[in-house]
Amino acid sequence: MKQSLASVLVLRSQFEELTKNFTMSHGSDIDTIKWFIEEGHKSNSLRRGFKKAKSIAETIWSYHAKEVTKRFEVQ
């Protein structure tokens, strides 16, 4: 499904709400999202909402990767 910027911003808000009590630096900047995907399971996998938060993080990361690729394509 194609994501719009508005839908990704809503997902960031959901991610922040889900992870507010997780063991990690708080926020939803792209570095935090990447860390959560790669390392977040170590101290958060048993927390309620972890699977949903990880799914949201992967969606946000995918959108980011596509947008960065678009910016650097040769026109």
C-alpha positions in Angstrom: 0.0 0.0 0.0 1.3 3.4 -0.9 1.8 5.6 2.1 1.2 9.4 2.2 3.3 11.7 4.3 0.2 12.4 6.4 -0.4 8.7 7.1 3.3 8.2 8.1 3.0 11.1 10.5 0.0 9.5 12.1 2.0 6.2 12.4 4.8 8.2 14.1 2.4 9.4 16.7 1.1 5.9 17.2 4.7 4.6 17.5 5.5 7.2 20.1 2.4 6.4 22.1 3.0 2.6 22.0 6.7 3.0 23.0 6.4 5.7 25.7 7.1 3.2 28.5 9.7 1.1 26.6 13.4 1.0 27.4 14.8 3.2 24.6 15.4 6.8 23.8 12.1 8.3 23.2 10.8 9.9 20.1 10.4 8.9 16.5 13.2 10.3 14.6 14.6 8.0 11.9 17.6 7.0 14.0 15.3 5.9 16.8 13.1 4.0 14.4 16.1 2.2 12.9 17.5 1.3 16.3 14.1 0.0 17.4 13.9 -2.3 14.4 17.4 -3.7 14.9 17.8 -3.6 18.7 14.5 -2.9 20.3 13.6 -6.6 20.8 16.4 -7.0 23.3 14.7 -5.2 26.1 11.2 -4.7 24.9 10.0 -7.9 23.1 7.8 -8.9 26.1 6.1 -5.6 26.5 2.5 -5.1 25.4 2.4 -3.5 22.0 5.9 -4.5 20.9 4.8 -6.4 17.8 2.5 -3.5 16.6 5.2 -0.9 17.4 7.8 -2.9 15.4 5.4 -3.2 12.5 4.8 0.5 12.5 8.5 1.2 12.7 9.1 -1.0 9.7 6.4 0.8 7.7 7.9 4.2 8.6 11.4 2.9 7.7 10.2 1.6 4.4 8.6 5.0 3.6 11.8 6.8 4.5 13.9 4.5 2.4 11.7 5.0 -0.7 11.7 8.8 -0.2 15.5 8.9 0.1 15.9 6.8 -3.0 13.5 9.1 -4.9 15.6 12.1 -4.0 18.8 10.7 -5.3 17.5 9.2 -8.6 19.0 10.7 -11.7 16.4 12.6 -13.7 
